[in-house]
Amino acid sequence: MIKIVLTPEWFLGKDVLIDFFSFFVLLAFFILCLKSYKINKKNGFKYLGWGFLIISAGQLAAILTKLVLYYDTVFTQQIGQMIITQHIVNSVDIFYYTGFFFNKFLTLLGLFIIYKIPEKEKRPIDFIIAAYFIILSALVGSDIYYIYHLSVVLFLVLIIGNYYSVWKANKNQNTRMLVISFTILAAGHFLFLMSKIGILFVLGNIIELASYIILLYLMIRILRSGKN
């Protein structure tokens, strides 16, 4: 079975390290949000934490899938900017599609939860439409990669708009840093839209890493100051 991975050969494995870092930052931020919720009893912290936890689960799915794709192979050879990998058993093929589906589905679901936080009224029809959109994007995104990244950018733009409004109202610097982190992450996924160009794929990963470094700094800042 043939798989095509839009990753330059020299970058193989480095993207997995970035995913590992992102996973641990997201998981740590979930724990921080959970602690904040227990202290302040504000649902915003709870849902923000669950959103980050679900996205971290999506990152974990990507990590496990890439590890199998990169290392459980008969041979791997470079053809231009693409890597073609041949697997021995069909079970790996199933694992590949299932793993990346859950990566996309959980990431979009987590972003949707974060997007919905500021809204006081939660209408069932919104969740039905969102579920359809998220599942469709995750399924189609397995073959048409830019559909998934376009969906992520759309969610991130909506989230940035929400948190920018919150920042304008309270001028909280932590909220401002969260907006910056989401903005940089959106820029990274925008570059992923053109990830057939190997250097842009690498640059997208680096920008994504930068967004999670800012998120990590924000977490350290909150822990030191004791303020959200």
Phi, psi and omega in degrees: 000135186257133177237142177244122181246125183277063181224125176302146185302319183290346181261355179301130180095323179292325177293329177294321178297320177296319178297320177300313180299314180300318181300312182291324177295314180297319179295318179295322180292325175300314180298318179297316179296322179296318177296319179297321179295319180296329181277313187262342181059033177261125183298335180302318179295320182296312182289325176298317178298314179296324177299314179294323179296317180294320177296322178296325176295324176295321176297319179297321177298320178294319180299310182297320180294316180294322179299319177291317183295320184280327191243341180263069187223162172278314176207156175225126181224151182269134172230101183063236180266005186247155176245125177253126184237131180253127182259155182280314189244153181290336181299327177293323178298317178296317180299320180301306182292321180294316181299312182287332175297312181293327175301311182289315183298312183291323177297313180294321179296316178299318179295322178297317179298316179296321179297323186278351186306311185293341184282125180283324181267120179253103181271134181304324182297329179297319182287327178293314179296317180296318180299317178298313182296316182294312180297317179298315180296320181292319180291310181293326182297343179292329181253324179247087192301328187287341176297316179296311182294325176295321178294319178297315179300319180299312179298317182295322177298318178295318179296316179300318178299317179297310185285335174293321177296319178297317181295321179297329182280320185250348180054030179283125184292332177293321176296320179299318179293325177295319177298317180297317180299314179295324180295316179295320178298320177297321178297320178298315180290333175296321177292328178297338176299335180247031189287358172294337173273109190310317184294328178288327175297315179295315180298321177299319178295319180295318179294320176299318177300318180299322180295323180282333174294319177296320178297321177295316178299319178299318180296316178297319179299316180294318181295323181287320184273335182076012180242145179266000000 
